[in-house]
Amino acid sequence: MSPPNAGLRDRFGRTIDYLRVSLTDRCDLRCSYCLPEGYKDFADRGDWLDFDEIERIVGLFARLGVGRVRLTGGEPLLRRGVVQLAGRLKALPGVHDLSLSTNATQLAAQAAALRRSGVSRLNVSLDSLRAERLRRITGRDVLGPVLEGLMAAKRAGFGPIKINMVVLRGVNDDEIDDMAAFCIEHGFVLRLIEAMPVGDSGRSAQFADLQPIRERLQQRFALLDAVVSGGGPARYLKSPDGRFSVGFITPLSQHFCAGCNRVRLSVDGTLYMCLGQDHSLSLRPLLRSPASDADLITAVRAAIDLKPERHDFRKAPGKVVRVMARTGG
Ligand code: SAM
């Protein structure tokens, strides 16, 4: 048996050192490939982990060597008190990197406080710079507030700020150069993402293969291989003058499961081992029982043993029925 504080390693020899924590499965947007209009299958409020429970779990993970934590959702900025929670998590021994993913609709008002609370890196989802197109993709008219949020984040000094753009064939794949110019102008890192077949909405997305797009950008900007902090599964390229960095998240055209280092905690306390598989374990019953920290650590280790080798997005695209907002994207 591993000593209680030994690091987390799965059956395939991968070290798990990154935890994504979903603060809510709700979102104010209805992105066509993510959360469908009319979706109602949200977690019951009574099942949401409260901040003490989240802090306890994150603290235990940190003791197990998981020092990188990302707050996500749903839309994490919809959860009241997120700034206070961020401060509590950043203060935990062993948490050395706290980041957040957001759609930025609520970011303008919270960016400075989030930065002060210890969130250092920010990923902002933005699939188009054209107001009407963004409205069609997200179901809401949000370009104005999102850009205000981004500029507030820039002033607050997050580094880096990454723009997540899900590339959709025939929808926004003609806008990558505009997005690159926008990122160069503001010093943002661009991350292009292939749509994944999670949930019905993900499966009906207009998938675009990023390999040809990568080759075209590589030639156009004379891009070189690069390492970007918090790189995760993205493969990055950088322009020779260093002003443009672009990452490619290619779960379908070139999967990166062999290097997977993460697990996801959903708002109801379910630990998901893989975005593209159903292996999971609910920690909520233990958290709401007199279980000791040692009991929880044993459960976490048992969950890590369930981590599958890889997703089956290509072989079995119908497999994952839960939407991304539920797992914590
Ligand atoms: N609301 C936050 C945001 O907008 O970043 C965090 C949650 S959101 C689910 C996290 C990321 O997942 C976003 O960049 C979103 O575009 C991406 N995403 C959602 N569904 C997806 C899918 N089917 N395929 C690929 N990416 C997806």
Residues whose N, C-alpha, C, O or C-beta is under 5 A from the ligand:
A	BS01	SAM	Y33 C34 T72 G73 G74 E75 S101 T102 N103 N123 S125 N164 V166 E194 A195 M196 V198 G202 M324 A325 G329
